[in-house]
Amino acid sequence: MEKSYIGLMVGLLSLLLVLGCSCELPSLSGTVDGLGLAPPEASLASQRLSTPPVRLGNQARLLTNGEAAFQERLDLVLGAQESIYIQALIWKADSTGRALAHALMRRKHDDPDLDIRVIVDAYANVQDTEAQLMYFDLQNAGIDVEGFEAFYLQVLNEVNLKDWLAANKRHHEKYMVVDGRAAIVGGMNIADEYARCTDDPLLIWRDQDVLLEGPVVNDVEQVFLDNHRWFKAVKEAKPGFVNPDAYWDLWHKANPAVKLVRKSMRLGRQVRRWLRGGEGSEDAVCDGTPVPSESHQDVPVQLVRSRPREDERHIQDLYLALIAQAQDSVLIENAYFVPTPDLRRALVDAAARGVRVQVITNSPETNDIPMITTVARLHYRELIGGGVELYEWHGERFGEGTVHSKVAVFDDTAAIVGSYNLDARSLALNSEDVVLIEHPPLALELATYVRTKDLRMTARITPEQADAWADPLSLPKPQERVLPWNDPRYDKKAMEVLLLRQLEGSM
């Protein structure tokens, strides 16, 4: 998953969000009625939750876990004829990231007219110097990279005097679109832990994508191009000397100082690889067995986005509407589950009317940011007391690490797959995407996998546990000395504020 990466630059900005998250968030106006939703008995496919609308006549296939998802990515790259568009929060320069990057560069070398564009989040990869070299190599190969900029000048793109929280509004969307005919949407970034390409069990992560073909692919492509235009427009609005695009040209030139920087970075990469025993070949591809999945035909699919920069909350509204309409079951698997008051009320209301509500999220042992689970547990008593079943993931007991998927299934007939975490950050800061798939066979396939495979790697939270975690003052004193804001015995509201800072952009 994504480690905390923004740091001091945006930590204080995160704190402002969290101050709002510790109390009641304003009710989302028009959560149901304002969207023009049909009565609960109406088909979800007939409703217009946001633009673009539901698209009919698609093909869809679940890509369950990285063994399936990354092999499909490589196959799409090899078969591309006109264009390859990829967006991710994180793209590491590990064996998985390099394999995909080198595949793109080979295709661009063989077919210079192939339109290849990449968007990575401006801050998510700052600490990875090997990734910087990889992005430079992509640019040198004629592949347009947006988000990350040469010489770390992406900070110039984040300055917005009209919106001083802009630097904390991260691009968390995840797409791959090839030739306008096939798209992959889901929760996976590009790294070994997502592809499950590692010998470390804690870096074998559970995640979920979906492969789409048909009319909805045009919507995904247009969203990517819209994001690409946004990055370009931000830079083009600046004077030439503060337009980061100008500095890519400088990087290409034979300036002695630039040459020295390039050589130093490459030498550092070689030394680190040597210190690791030479691990991580340039084009390593893992041999894991993909989870079998069926290709479903004539599938209604709707792409739903949420962009805080545009004051959008469409995905939260979508979740609230689907929970409100559920008659039998709500099954949620979400990596970082710190639900807003609106969402907590919706889940409890559903349980009160007899709907079985099950939620799977990370335990501290598997959460790559354990403090998020500490904060999530503050709300367990309210949810369990309202009839919600909560399960914490313990993949570490079965040779796996973090559960990073962001999926939900409603009445085994409609499914959500995407990038959206059920927390305040995804609601108020990150740009996000999901697809709503109203197709009972696919929804049941996903629900069956979660119930039969994932649920067995969890532990159900008891009311006694929830009661203890709801009062941080009751927790035992830590063995080691900790700073007050990391002490779980600290005042509940202050602790929630300070712990939630750890969310930053790392989800």
N, C-alpha and C positions, 0 to 999 in steps of 0.2 A: 504494500500500500504506500501511501504517501506520508513521509515523515514531515514533521513541522519544519517549514522552510522559510517563512517570511521574516521571522525574527523581530528584532527591535524596530525595524523600519515601520512595521504596521501593527506591532503589538498593542500600542496605545489605541490605535483605531479599532482593533478588535474589541478592546475593553468597552468602548462605547456601545457597541452592539450588545455585548453581554449584559451591561447595566440594564438594557431594555429587556433582555431575555430572562432576568431574574424575577421580573414581575409579569403581570398580565400583558400580553401583546394585544394591540387593538384588534377588535373583531374584523375579520375580512369581510368587507362590505360586498354583498351580492355573492356570497360563497356558493349558494345554490340558485336562488331565484334570480339574482342579478345576471347569471350566465345564460338565462333562458333555457334551463334544463327542462326536459320533459318529465312527466310524473315517473316515479320509481319503476312502474311496470313497463315503461317504454324501452325500446332497444337502445343500448348505449351507442350503437353505431349510427343512430339517427340524430344524436345530439351534437351540438357544436360548442365544445368547451372553449376553444380558442382557434385562431387561425394558425396553420391550415386546417381544413376540415378532415373528417374521416375519408380515407381513400379505400375503395373496394377493389377486389380482384387481385390481391397481392399473394405472393408466395412467402412463407415464413418458416424458418428452421431455427430451433434453439441451439445456441453454441454454449453448452454447459461446461464451464471450466476452460482454462487456457489451452489445454491440449487441442481442443476443437477450434477455439477462436483464433489462435495464432497460425495454425496450419491453414485455416481458411483465408486469413490475411495474406499469407505468402502466395497461396494459389491465385488469389485475385490480382496481386501485383504481377505475377507471371503472365496472366491472361489479359491484362489491360491493353486496350487498343487506342484510347483517346485521352483518358484523364484518370488521375489518382489523387484523391483529396483525403488527408488524414488530420484529425484534430484530437489532441489528448492533453490532459493536465500535465502529465509526466511522461517523458520518453527518456529512459536511462540508456547509458552507453554500456550496458552489460551484454551478455551473449545474445539475448533476445532482441534488444534494441539495435545492436550492430547488425544482426542478421537481416532485420527488416530494412535498415538504412542502406546496407550494401545491396540488397535486392533492388531498392529504388534507384540507386546510383547506376547499377548495371543496366536497368531498363532505360534510364535516361541516356546513358552512353550509346546503347544500341538503337535508340529511337529518340533523337533530340527533339522531335515535335510532340512527344508525349507530355501532356500538361500535368506536372506533379507539384502539388502545393502541400505545405505542412503548417499547422498551427500548434504551438505548444504554449503553455501558460508562461507569462513573463518572469514570474518569480519561482515557479515550482522546481526549476532545474538549475538555479543559480549556483548551488553548492557543488554540483557535479561537474568538475573541470573536464572529465573525459567526455561528458555529453556536449560541452561547449565545442570541443574539437569535432565531434560528430556533426553538429549543426553547421560548423564551418565547412566541413567536407560536403555536406548536402548542398550548401550554397555554391560552393566551387563547382559542383557537378551541374549547376543550372537549375536546382530545385529551390523554389521560393519558400523560405522559412519565415513565418510571422510569429510575433509574441516575444520570443527571444531575439535579442539584438546583439550585434558585434560590440565588444568591449563593455558589455553589461549596460548598454545605454537604454535598455528598456525602461529605466526609471523616467526617461524623458517622456515616454508615452503615457505614464501614469499620473502626471501632474495635471490636475484639473481644478482650476480656481473656483469653478461653479459647484463642484462636488468634491469636498475634501475627504470623503470616504472612498473616492474612486480607486485609490491604490489598494484598497482591501476588498474590492469586488472582483473576484477571480473568475477565470474562464475554466469552468469545470466540465464543460460538455465533452463528449467523446463520440467521434464519428469516423467512419471510413467509407468513402463512396468511390466506386470505380465505374467509369464510362457512363454514369447516369443510369446504370442498369442494376447494380447491386450495392447494398449498404449494410454495414455492421454498426449496430447501436447497442450500448450497454454500459457496464460499469468499469471496464478494463482499461487501464493505462498500458503503456508499452514497457515492460520490464520482466525480469525473470520470475518474480513472485506471482505475476498474473499468468504468465505462460506455464507456470509450475515447472520451470526449467532450473532446478537446483537440487543439491543434495541435502540442504538444510530443511528439515520438516517444517519449521516455523515460517519458512518462506515459500511454502506450497499453499497458495491461497485459493479459497472458494470464491468464484466470481461468475457472472452471467452476462452473456451477450446474446443478440439475436441477429440472424442473417435475413435480410429482406430483399425481395425483388418485386417489381411492379410499380404502379403509379406513385406509391408513397416515397420511392427512392428519389423522385424529383424534388419532393419537399425537403428531404434530408440534404440533397445537394444544394438547394437554394439557401438553406440555413447556413451551410458551410460557407458558401460564397458571400452571404450577407456578413458573416463574421470576418471573412477575409477582407471585404471592402471596408469594414469598420476599422480594422488595424491600419489599412492603407490610408484611410481618410484622416485618422488621428495624426499620422506622420506628415501627410501632404499639407495639413493646415499649419504646419510649423515653418519658420524660416529655414533656409537650406542648412545653415550650420548647426541647427539642433534637430534636423531630420535624421534619425538613426540610419536610414537607408544609405546616406552618403558615406557612412563609415564602413559599410560592407565593401565599398569600392576601395577604401583605404587598406582594408585587410588584404585585398587581392594584390595590391601593388607591392613592388619589391623594395619597400622601405626597409633599411637595415634594422631599425628598432622593431618593426613588426615581424620581420623574419626571425629575429632573436626570440621574441615572445612565442611565436609558433613553434620553433624548435624546442624551447624550454618546456612548453606544455606537452609536446609529444614525447620528449625524454622523460618527463614525469610520469606519463602514462605507461611507458615501457618499464620504468623502474617499479611502479606499483604492481604491474603484472608479474614481473620477475619475483617480487617479494611474496606474491601470492602463489608462487610455485608455477608460474606460467599459465594459470587457469584462465579460461575465458577466451577461446579462439574467436577470430573475427566473425566467423559465420556459423557458430554452433547452433544447431537446431535440436530440440529435445525430442525424444522418441516416445513420449507418453501416449497412452491409448485414449482417443477421444470418447466421450460419452455418446453412445448412439442416440440419434435423434431423427425424427420424421420430418419430411418436407411437407408442410401443410399448404393446401391450395385454396384459392378464393377466400382470402383472409382479409377482413376489415382492419385497417391499421390507421391510427392517428398519431402524428408527431406533435408533441406538446412541449413547448419551451417555457422557461421562466428566466427573465432577465431583470434583475434588480435595477440595472442601469435605465431600464424603461418602465420601472415601477410595476413590473409584471409579477403575479403570484399564481400563474395558471396551474402549476403542478400541485401546489398545496390545495387549490380549489378542486382539482381533479380528484385527489385523494379524499377530500372531505365529501365530495359528491358520491363517489363510489362506496365509501363506508356507509353513508346515509342510506344508500339504495340496497345494500347487502341484505339478503334474506336468510341465508344459511351459514355462510362462513366468510371470514376475512383472514387471510394468511399472509403475513408480512415477514420478509427477511431483509434486514437493513443493517449495514455495517455500523453506523453511528446514530443510534436511536436516542435522541434527546428531544422528545416531542414537545411542540408548542402547546399552550393551553387549549387552543382550538382543536388540535388533533387529539389530545388526551380526552377531551369531552366527547368527541366523535366516537372514539373507540369504546369508551365506557357506555355511551348511549346505545351503541350497537349491541354490546354484551347484554345490556338491560332488556333489550327486546328479543333476546333469545338467540342472537347470532354468536357462533363460536368464533372468538377472536384470538388468534395465536400470533405472537411476535417473537422472532429469533433475532438476537443481536449478539455482539461480542461480549465475552467475559474479560476481566482485567488480564487474564493469562494470555488471551489471544489478540486483544486490542493493541494495535501498534502505537496507539496513544492511550495508555491505560486510564488516564485521568478522565477521558470522555465517559468511560463506563462508570467511574465514581460519580460523575454528575448525573448520568442517566439513572442511576439507582435512587437518586433523591425522589424520583417520580414513581418508583415501582409500587409503593404502598397504595397510592391513589388508583393506579391502574388495576392491580390485583384485587383491591377492595371492590372495584367496580366490575369484576368478573373477567378481566382480560388475562389470558394465559401468557406468561413471559418465560422465555427460554434463553439462557446464555450459552453461547457457542464454546465448546471445549475441544476444538480440533486437535489441540496439542496432545490429547490422549489417544489420538488415532493417526498420528503422523502428519497432521496438517496444521496450518497456521491460521491467520486471520480470515474471517468471513467478510468479504468486501462487496458482495452483491447487494443490489438495491432493487428488489423485486417485490411484487405483491400479486395475489390472486384473490378474486372476489367471486364467491358462489361457484367456484370452479368453472366459470364461463368467461371471465375477462381477466387479463393480466397486464401488469405494468412492468416494463423492463427499462432501465436507464441509469442515469448518473446521480439521481436525486437522493441525498441523505435526508432522513426525517429529523432534521434539527433546524435551529434558527439560522445557521449560516447558509444552508441551501435556500432557505426561505428569503433571507434579506440581503445576502451579499453575492453568492455565487450565481453565475449563469449556468443553467442546467437544461437537460433534455431527457425526455422519456418517450417511449411509444406505448400507446394504449392499444392492446390487441384483444378484440372481442371475438374470440373463436374458441368455443368450448373444448375441442380436441387439444389444441395447443395449451390452453390454460390448464387443463387437467394433466397434461404431460408435465408441465412445470410444477404444479402442485404435488403431483405424485412423487417427483424426484425430491422435492423439499421435505415431504413428510416421511418418505422411506429411507432416504440417504442422509439428509442434513439433520433432521430432527433427532436421529439416534446419536449424533455427536454433540448434543446439548444437554444441559441440566435444567429442569424446570425450577423456577424460583418459588420458594415457599412464602406464605404470609409472614412467617417469623423472620425470615431473612429480610424481607421488604421492610418490616417494622424497624429492624436494627439499622438498616442502611438509610432510612428516612431521617434519622437523627444523627448527624455527624458527631455530635458531642458524646454519643454513646460508644463510639468506636475506640478501641484500645489505643494507647499511646504508641506511636511508632518506635521501633527499636533504635533506629538511627536518628541522629539529629537532623531536623528538617527546618526550612524557613517557614515562618508562620503561614504564608499563603499556600504552602504545600501540605500543611498539617490538617488532616481530615477532622480534627477536633475543633477546628476554627469555626467561627460563626457561620451558620449555614448560608446566609445570603452572600456574605463576603467571599466565602469559599467558592460558591457557585460562580460568582463573577470572575474570580481569579483563575479558577480551573478552566473555565470556558475560553479564556484567552488562549489556551493551548490548541483550540480548534484552528485558529488562524486560517490559513488557506490549505491546510494539509489534508482535507478530506476529498 
